[in-house]
Amino acid sequence: MSASELAEMLSNPALREDVQLLDVREEWEWQTARIPGFTLLPLSTFSAWAGDITSRLNTERETVVLCHHGVRSMQMAQFLVGNGFTNVKNVTGGIDAYSRVDPSVPFY
């Protein structure tokens, strides 16, 4: 999913209705720049939450994953698909790319 596609989805309640939004950056990154509605699950704490991911998130709902540039979120997307998630999207370019579409989100 591109940053502009994410912006369109976030601005349209009908498109966003059943979507799970997941941010896998670190807490300090999330404090620096964040998009409202995303749940923070830092990839660095993977071992703490990976075992119960299917109780935290619905495997059948669309899941959008975000990080800084798109690398960590791609890893998470692959993990989710490998654990039965059926509709996973990675934000290409991450929050860095999104910041260029939505100037209210700071660059870092």
C-alpha positions as CSV (number, residue, x, y, z in Angstrom):
1,M,0.0,0.0,0.0
2,S,1.4,3.4,-0.9
3,A,1.4,6.4,1.5
4,S,-1.2,8.1,-0.6
5,E,-3.5,5.0,-0.5
6,L,-3.1,5.0,3.3
7,A,-4.0,8.7,3.5
8,E,-7.1,8.0,1.3
9,M,-8.1,5.1,3.5
10,L,-7.6,7.1,6.7
11,S,-9.7,10.0,5.4
12,N,-12.6,7.8,4.4
13,P,-14.5,6.2,7.3
14,A,-16.1,3.6,5.1
15,L,-12.7,2.3,3.9
16,R,-11.2,2.4,7.4
17,E,-14.1,0.7,9.2
18,D,-12.8,-2.9,9.5
19,V,-9.1,-2.2,9.2
20,Q,-6.5,-3.1,11.9
21,L,-3.7,-0.5,12.0
22,L,-0.4,-1.7,13.4
23,D,2.8,0.3,14.0
24,V,5.9,-1.8,14.6
25,R,8.4,1.0,15.4
26,E,10.0,1.7,18.7
27,E,8.2,3.7,21.4
28,W,10.6,6.7,20.9
29,E,9.8,6.7,17.2
30,W,6.1,6.5,17.9
31,Q,6.4,9.5,20.4
32,T,8.2,11.5,17.7
33,A,5.7,10.9,14.9
34,R,2.6,8.9,14.8
35,I,-0.6,8.4,12.9
36,P,-3.8,8.3,15.0
37,G,-5.5,4.9,15.1
38,F,-2.4,2.8,14.9
39,T,-1.6,0.3,17.7
40,L,2.0,0.2,18.7
41,L,3.6,-3.3,18.8
42,P,7.4,-2.7,18.6
43,L,9.2,-5.4,16.5
44,S,12.0,-5.3,19.1
45,T,9.6,-6.7,21.7
46,F,8.4,-9.5,19.3
47,S,9.1,-12.3,21.7
48,A,6.8,-10.7,24.3
49,W,3.7,-10.7,22.0
50,A,4.3,-13.0,19.0
51,G,2.8,-16.0,20.7
52,D,-0.6,-14.4,21.2
53,I,-0.8,-12.4,18.0
54,T,-4.0,-14.2,16.9
55,S,-5.7,-13.2,20.1
56,R,-4.6,-9.6,19.8
57,L,-5.6,-9.2,16.2
58,N,-8.3,-10.8,14.0
59,T,-6.7,-12.9,11.3
60,E,-9.6,-12.3,8.9
61,R,-9.6,-8.5,9.1
62,E,-7.6,-6.3,6.8
63,T,-4.3,-5.4,8.6
64,V,-2.1,-2.5,7.6
65,V,1.4,-2.5,9.0
66,L,3.7,0.6,9.3
67,C,7.2,1.3,10.3
68,H,9.8,4.1,9.5
69,H,10.7,3.1,6.0
70,G,8.9,-0.1,5.3
71,V,11.5,-2.8,6.1
72,R,10.4,-3.8,9.6
73,S,6.7,-3.6,8.6
74,M,7.4,-5.9,5.7
75,Q,9.0,-8.4,8.1
76,M,5.9,-8.1,10.3
77,A,3.6,-8.5,7.3
78,Q,5.3,-11.7,6.4
79,F,5.0,-13.0,9.9
80,L,1.3,-12.3,10.0
81,V,0.7,-14.0,6.7
82,G,2.7,-17.0,8.0
83,N,0.3,-17.1,11.0
84,G,-2.9,-17.2,9.0
85,F,-3.7,-13.5,8.4
86,T,-5.5,-13.3,5.0
87,N,-5.4,-9.6,4.1
88,V,-2.1,-7.9,5.1
89,K,-0.7,-4.7,3.6
90,N,2.6,-3.0,4.2
91,V,2.9,0.7,3.9
92,T,5.7,1.2,1.3
93,G,8.1,3.8,2.5
94,G,6.6,3.8,6.0
95,I,5.8,6.8,8.0
96,D,8.6,8.7,6.2
97,A,6.7,8.5,2.9
98,Y,3.4,9.2,4.7
99,S,4.9,12.4,6.2
100,R,5.3,13.7,2.6
101,V,1.6,13.1,2.0
102,D,0.4,14.4,5.3
103,P,2.4,17.4,6.5
104,S,0.9,17.1,10.0
105,V,3.1,14.1,10.6
106,P,6.7,15.1,11.3
107,F,9.8,13.8,9.6
108,Y,12.5,12.2,11.7
